[in-house]
C-alpha cells in the first residue's frame, strides 16, 4: 500500500479498534501519533504530483489519490493538530477516580479517528463522489462531537449540514449524467460550459459554502463550536471547515477553470469580504470567550474566499495561491491552540464571561501565553505563519490593483487585534486574582505547542510557498496517474 492509502486507512482502522476496545481505546493514540507522523513525513517526501489509483482500477472506475501541494500541507497540518489535540483529550476525557469511562470519553475516540481519516480523504481524493463520502464522514463526526456540548446546537448543525450534503450530491449526479465520470482530472479536460454543468457547479458550491461556514451560511458554526468540549471545538474549527474549502478549490480551479466566469469569482470574493467584516464585528461584540473565538473562525474563513479573484489574475496569482493555502494552515494551528487554551481558562475560572478572566495571567501564565501566540498568528503579526499568508495576499492584491481586497486585509487585521486584545487584556486586569486554585497544568503544553508552531512556521514561509505551488490553479498536475514508487 502507498502512504496515500494508509493516511486514510489507518485512522479508519483505529476507529474500529477504538469501538471494540471501549475505555482502553484511548490508549490507541500512543500508537497512532508515531504511525501517522511517519506517514505524513513520507507524504511530504513524495515527488510533486505523485498519485495512486486505489485497487488498480483505471479511471474513471478507479479512485485517484493525489499528493499535490495543497494536500501535502493540509494533511501535515491536520496530523499535527489531531495529534496534539488528542494528547489534550487524553486528560480531558480521562476515566474518573473509580476507573469508569464517561459517555463523552467513550464516544470521542471513534469520532476522533473518523474525523481524521475523513479529513485526509478529503484532502487527497480527486473523485467528486468519494469527496462526498469524505465530507459525510467528517460531518457525521462533527455533529456527534457538537452534541457532547449542546443537543440543540448539534441538531441545528445536522439539519444545515444535511442540506449542504444534498446540494453537493445533486451536483455530483448532474455531472455524472453529463460526463459519465466524476473524476476531477478527467473533468478538467472534457468540461463544457453548458447549463447542466453550470447548475451542478452552482449547487455544489452552495453546499460547500454551508460546510465551510461561509457568511451568510455560517449560522450553525458559533453555537456548535462554542458549546462543544474544548477538544471537539478545536477539531471542528481547525479541520472540519477546511475540508469543504479544499473541495471548493478542486471544483473551481482544477475541474472547471475554463468555464468559471470572473464575475462568479468576484461574488465569492465579496462573500469573503463580508465574512471578514461581519465575523469580526460579531467577535468584538461578544462578552463570552468561546463565542468570540467561534465568530473569529467566521471572519478568518472569509480570507480564503477573498483570495479567489486574486488567484486567476496573471499578476501575483502564485502569491495569492500560496497566501491562501498558508492561511488555511495558519488558521488551523492557531484556532486549535486558541480553543484549547480557552477551555483551560474557562475551566479554571468556572465561568464563561470575559470579565471572569480578570487577573488570570498571574496564575496561568503559560495558558494565557498560548492564547496570545495564537492571537499573534490570527492577527497576522510577524513572524507568524498568519503574517506570511496575509502579506502574500496583500502583495498580490496591490500588484493587481485590487484596492478593495487590500483594504479588507488591513481592516480585518485591525479588527482582529481589537477582538483578540479584549480577552487578553482582561487576564492582566485587576490586582487580586479571584481564582487562587487555578494553575497551568500538563494540558497547557498542547495549546502552547500549537501556538508556537503557528508562529514558528512563519520562518518556513518560503518552503511552504514552494510546496503549495505543487498544484496549479489553471488545472491539475500533469502527473495524474503515476504510481507511488
C-alpha positions in Angstrom: 0.0 0.0 0.0 1.1 3.6 -0.6 1.1 6.3 2.1 -1.8 7.9 0.3 -3.9 4.8 1.1 -2.6 4.4 4.6 -3.3 8.0 5.6 -7.0 7.2 5.1 -7.0 3.5 6.1 -5.0 3.7 9.4 -7.4 6.2 11.1 -10.4 4.2 10.0 -8.9 1.0 11.4 -8.2 2.9 14.6 -11.8 4.0 14.7 -13.0 0.4 14.6 -10.4 -0.7 17.2 -11.5 2.2 19.5 -15.1 1.0 19.3 -14.1 -2.6 20.1 -11.7 -1.7 22.9 -14.1 0.6 24.8 -12.4 2.5 27.6 -9.0 1.2 26.6 -9.4 2.7 23.1 -8.0 6.0 24.3 -4.5 4.4 24.6 -4.5 3.8 20.8 -3.4 7.4 20.4 0.0 6.4 21.7 0.5 4.2 18.6 -1.5 6.5 16.3 0.7 9.5 16.7 4.1 8.0 15.6 2.4 6.0 12.8 0.6 9.0 11.4 3.7 11.2 11.8 5.7 8.7 9.8 3.2 8.5 7.0 3.0 12.3 6.9 6.7 12.6 6.5 6.6 10.0 3.8 3.9 12.1 2.1 6.0 15.3 2.2 8.9 13.5 0.7 7.0 12.2 -2.3 7.7 13.8 -5.7 5.4 16.7 -6.7 2.1 15.5 -8.1 2.6 11.8 -7.1 -0.7 9.9 -7.5 -2.1 6.5 -6.8 -5.2 4.7 -8.0 -6.8 2.6 -5.3 -7.4 -1.0 -6.2 -5.6 -0.8 -9.5 -8.8 0.1 -11.4 -8.2 2.5 -14.3 -10.0 5.8 -14.4 -12.9 6.6 -14.5 -13.7 3.5 -12.3 -10.7 3.8 -10.1 -10.3 6.3 -7.2 -7.4 8.6 -7.7 -5.5 9.8 -4.6 -3.0 12.6 -5.3 -0.3 14.2 -3.2 -0.3 17.8 -4.6 1.0 20.8 -2.7 -2.3 21.6 -1.1 -2.9 18.0 0.1 0.7 17.7 1.4 0.5 20.9 3.5 -3.0 20.3 4.8 -2.5 16.6 5.7 0.6 17.6 7.6 -1.1 20.4 9.5 -4.0 18.0 10.2 -1.6 15.4 11.6 0.0 18.0 13.9 -3.4 19.3 15.1 -5.0 16.0 15.6 -2.0 14.5 17.4 -1.7 17.5 19.9 -5.5 17.8 20.4 -5.6 14.0 21.0 -3.0 14.3 23.7 -5.0 17.1 25.3 -8.1 14.9 25.1 -6.4 12.0 26.9 -6.6 14.1 30.1 -9.9 15.9 29.2 -11.7 12.6 28.8 -9.7 10.5 31.3 -11.6 7.9 33.4 -12.9 9.0 36.8 -11.4 8.0 40.1 -13.3 4.8 40.1 -11.9 3.9 36.7 -15.2 4.3 34.9 -15.2 5.9 31.4 -17.5 8.8 30.8 -20.0 8.7 28.0 -18.2 11.5 26.2 -14.9 9.8 26.7 -16.1 6.6 25.2 -17.7 8.3 22.2 -14.9 10.8 21.5 -12.2 8.5 20.3 -14.0 6.6 17.5 -15.3 10.0 16.3 -11.8 11.5 16.5 -10.4 8.8 14.2 -13.3 9.0 11.8 -12.8 12.8 11.5 -9.1 12.3 11.0 -9.5 9.7 8.3 -12.3 11.7 6.6 -10.2 14.8 6.5 -7.3 13.1 5.0 -9.5 11.5 2.3 -11.0 14.9 1.6 -7.6 16.4 1.0 -6.2 13.6 -1.1 -9.1 12.4 -3.2 -9.8 13.7 -6.7 -13.1 11.8 -7.2 -16.1 14.0 -6.5 -18.3 11.2 -5.2 -15.6 10.0 -2.9 -15.1 13.6 -1.8 -18.8 13.5 -0.8 -18.1 10.3 1.2 -15.2 12.1 2.9 -17.3 15.1 3.6 -20.0 13.0 5.2 -17.5 11.2 7.4 -16.2 14.5 8.7 -19.8 15.9 9.1 -21.0 12.8 11.0 -18.1 13.0 13.4 -18.5 16.8 13.8 -22.3 16.6 14.5 -21.7 13.9 17.2 -19.0 16.0 18.8 -21.1 19.1 18.8 -23.8 17.0 20.6 -21.4 16.5 23.5 -21.9 20.1 24.4 -25.4 21.0 23.2 -28.0 18.7 21.6 -29.9 21.7 20.2 -26.8 23.1 18.5 -26.0 19.7 17.2 -29.5 19.2 15.7 -29.2 22.6 14.1 -25.8 21.7 12.7 -27.2 18.4 11.4 -30.1 19.9 9.5 -27.9 22.5 7.9 -25.2 20.0 7.1 -27.8 17.7 5.5 -29.0 20.5 3.2 -25.4 21.1 2.2 -24.8 17.4 1.6 -27.9 17.0 -0.6 -27.0 20.1 -2.6 -23.5 18.8 -3.3 -24.7 15.3 -4.1 -27.2 16.7 -6.6 -24.4 18.4 -8.4 -22.4 15.2 -8.5 -25.3 13.4 -10.0 -25.8 16.1 -12.7 -22.1 15.9 -13.6 -22.1 12.1 -13.8 -25.2 12.2 -16.1 -23.5 14.7 -18.3 -19.9 13.3 -18.5 -20.1 9.7 -17.2 -17.3 10.5 -14.8 -16.8 12.5 -11.6 -13.1 12.4 -11.5 -11.6 15.9 -11.4 -8.6 15.1 -13.6 -10.9 13.8 -16.3 -13.5 16.6 -16.0 -10.8 19.2 -16.4 -10.2 18.0 -20.0 -13.9 17.5 -21.0 -15.9 20.1 -19.2 -18.3 22.2 -21.3 -20.0 25.5 -20.4 -23.5 24.0 -20.8 -26.5 24.6 -18.5 -26.2 21.3 -16.7 -22.5 21.9 -15.8 -23.2 25.4 -14.6 -26.2 24.3 -12.4 -24.1 21.4 -11.0 -21.2 23.8 -10.1 -23.7 26.3 -8.6 -25.4 23.8 -6.3 -22.2 22.1 -5.3 -20.7 25.4 -4.4 -23.7 26.3 -2.3 -23.4 23.0 -0.4 -19.7 23.5 0.2 -20.2 27.1 1.4 -22.5 25.7 4.0 -20.0 23.1 5.0 -17.2 25.7 5.2 -19.4 28.0 7.3 -19.0 30.9 4.8 -21.1 34.0 5.5 -24.1 34.2 5.3 -24.4 30.4 5.6 -22.4 30.3 8.8 -25.3 30.2 11.3 -24.6 26.7 12.6 -21.0 27.4 13.5 -21.0 29.7 16.5 -23.4 27.7 18.7 -21.9 24.3 17.7 -18.3 25.3 18.2 -19.0 27.3 21.4 -21.0 24.6 23.2 -18.7 21.6 22.4 -15.9 20.5 24.8 -12.6 22.1 24.1 -11.0 19.3 22.1 -14.1 18.9 20.0 -14.3 22.7 19.4 -10.6 22.7 18.3 -11.2 19.9 15.8 -14.3 21.5 14.4 -12.8 24.9 13.9 -9.4 23.8 12.8 -10.1 20.9 10.5 -13.8 20.4 9.6 -14.4 23.7 7.8 -11.2 23.2 5.8 -12.5 20.1 4.0 -15.3 22.0 2.3 -12.9 24.7 1.4 -10.4 22.3 -0.3 -13.2 20.7 -2.3 -14.2 24.1 -3.4 -10.7 24.7 -4.6 -10.8 21.5 -6.6 -14.0 22.4 -8.3 -13.2 26.0 -9.2 -9.5 25.8 -10.1 -9.0 22.2 -11.2 -12.2 20.7 -12.6 -13.8 23.7 -14.2 -11.3 26.5 -14.6 -12.2 27.1 -18.2 -15.9 27.7 -17.6 -15.7 29.8 -14.4 -16.6 33.4 -15.1 -14.6 36.1 -13.4 -17.9 37.6 -12.1 -18.6 34.4 -10.2 -15.1 34.6 -8.6 -15.9 38.2 -7.7 -19.1 37.1 -5.9 -17.1 34.6 -3.8 -14.6 37.4 -3.1 -17.4 39.7 -1.9 -18.7 36.9 0.3 -15.3 36.5 1.8 -15.0 40.3 2.5 -18.4 40.3 4.1 -17.4 37.3 6.2 -14.3 39.1 7.5 -16.3 42.2 8.4 -19.3 40.5 9.9 -17.4 37.9 11.8 -15.1 40.5 13.2 -17.9 42.8 14.3 -19.7 39.9 16.0 -16.5 38.8 17.7 -16.0 42.3 19.0 -19.5 42.4 20.4 -19.1 39.1 22.4 -18.9 39.1 26.2 -18.2 35.4 26.4 -15.0 33.8 25.4 -15.9 30.7 23.3 -18.5 32.5 21.1 -15.8 35.2 20.5 -13.4 32.6 19.3 -16.1 30.9 17.2 -17.0 34.2 15.4 -13.3 34.7 14.8 -13.5 31.5 12.7 -16.2 33.0 10.5 -14.0 36.0 9.9 -10.8 34.1 9.2 -12.5 31.7 6.8 -13.5 34.9 4.8 -9.9 35.5 3.9 -9.8 32.2 2.0 -12.7 33.3 -0.2 -11.3 36.8 -0.5 -8.4 35.3 -2.3 -10.4 33.6 -5.1 -10.5 36.6 -7.5 -6.8 37.1 -6.9 -5.8 33.6 -7.9 -6.9 33.8 -11.5 -5.3 37.1 -12.4 -1.9 36.6 -14.0 0.0 39.2 -11.9 0.6 37.9 -8.5 -1.6 34.8 -8.8 1.2 32.5 -7.5 1.5 34.6 -4.4 -2.3 34.7 -3.9 -2.4 30.9 -4.2 0.4 30.4 -1.7 -1.1 33.0 0.7 -4.5 31.3 0.6 -3.0 27.9 1.3 -0.7 29.1 4.1 -3.6 31.0 5.7 -5.6 27.7 5.8 -2.7 26.1 7.7 -2.0 29.0 10.0 -5.7 29.3 10.9 -5.8 25.5 11.6 -3.0 25.6 14.1 -3.8 28.9 15.7 -7.5 28.2 16.1 -6.9 24.8 17.6 -4.5 26.4 20.1 -7.0 29.1 21.0 -9.9 26.8 21.6 -7.7 24.5 23.8 -6.4 27.4 25.8 -9.9 28.9 26.1 -11.1 25.6 27.5 -8.5 25.6 30.2 -9.0 29.2 31.1 -12.8 28.9 31.4 -12.5 25.7 33.4 -10.1 27.4 35.8 -12.5 30.4 36.5 -15.6 28.2 36.4 -17.3 30.7 34.2 -17.6 31.8 30.6 -17.6 35.6 30.5 -14.7 37.7 29.6 -14.9 39.5 32.9 -14.3 36.2 34.7 -10.8 36.1 33.3 -9.6 39.0 35.4 -6.1 38.5 36.7 -5.8 35.0 35.3 -2.3 35.6 33.8 -0.9 35.7 37.3 -1.8 32.0 38.0 -1.9 30.6 34.4 0.8 32.5 32.5 1.6 29.7 30.1 -2.0 29.1 29.1 -2.5 32.8 28.5 0.8 32.9 26.6 -0.6 30.1 24.3 -3.8 32.1 23.7 -1.6 35.1 22.9 0.6 33.2 20.5 -2.5 32.0 18.6 -3.7 35.6 18.6 -0.5 36.8 17.0 -1.0 34.5 14.1 -4.7 35.3 13.6 -3.9 39.0 13.7 -1.2 38.5 11.1 1.7 39.8 13.1 5.3 38.9 12.2 6.9 36.5 12.3 3.9 34.1 12.4 2.6 32.0 9.5 -0.5 34.2 9.6 1.7 37.1 8.8 3.2 35.3 5.8 -0.2 34.4 4.5 -1.7 37.9 4.8 1.5 39.5 3.4 1.4 37.3 0.3 -2.3 38.1 -0.2 -1.8 41.8 0.3 1.2 41.8 -2.1 -0.9 40.0 -4.8 -3.8 42.4 -4.3 -1.6 45.5 -4.6 0.2 44.1 -7.6 -3.2 43.5 -9.3 -4.6 46.9 -8.3 -7.3 45.2 -6.2 -7.6 48.0 -3.7 -10.8 46.6 -2.2 -9.2 43.3 -1.2 -6.1 45.1 0.1 -8.3 47.3 2.3 -10.2 44.3 3.7 -7.0 42.6 4.6 -5.8 45.6 6.5 -9.1 46.4 8.2 -9.7 42.8 9.0 -6.3 42.6 10.7 -7.0 45.7 12.8 -10.4 44.3 13.8 -8.8 41.0 14.8 -6.5 42.9 17.0 -9.5 44.6 18.7 -11.4 41.4 19.5 -8.4 39.4 20.5 -6.9 42.1 22.6 -10.1 42.2 24.6 -9.8 38.8 26.4 -6.1 39.1 26.7 -6.3 42.5 28.4 -8.9 41.1 30.9 -6.4 38.5 32.0 -4.0 41.3 33.1 -6.7 43.4 34.7 -7.3 43.6 38.4 -4.9 43.4 41.3 -6.4 40.5 43.0 -6.7 37.1 41.4 -10.1 35.6 42.1 -9.1 32.1 41.1 -6.4 31.1 43.6 -6.7 27.4 42.8 -6.1 27.9 39.1 -2.7 26.9 37.7 -1.1 25.8 34.5 -1.3 22.0 34.0 0.2 19.4 31.8 -2.6 20.0 29.3 -1.2 23.5 28.8 1.6 22.0 26.7 -0.9 21.2 23.9 -2.2 24.8 23.2 1.3 26.1 23.8 2.8 23.7 21.3 0.2 24.6 18.7 0.6 28.3 19.3 4.4 28.1 19.0 4.0 26.0 15.8 1.6 28.7 14.3 4.2 31.4 15.0 7.4 29.5 14.2 6.1 28.3 10.8 6.5 31.9 9.6 10.2 31.2 9.4 9.4 28.4 6.9 7.4 30.6 4.7 9.5 30.0 1.5 9.3 26.3 2.0 5.5 26.4 2.3 5.3 28.6 -0.8 7.3 26.1 -2.7 5.2 23.2 -1.6 1.9 25.0 -2.2 2.9 25.5 -5.8 2.7 21.8 -6.4 -0.8 22.2 -7.9 -1.6 24.8 -10.5 -4.8 26.9 -10.3 -5.0 26.5 -14.1 -5.7 22.8 -13.8 -4.5 19.5 -12.4 -0.8 18.5 -12.4 0.5 16.6 -15.4 1.3 13.6 -13.3 -2.3 12.4 -12.7 -2.0 8.7 -12.7 1.6 7.9 -11.7 2.1 5.2 -9.0 3.9 5.8 -5.8 7.5 4.5 -6.2 
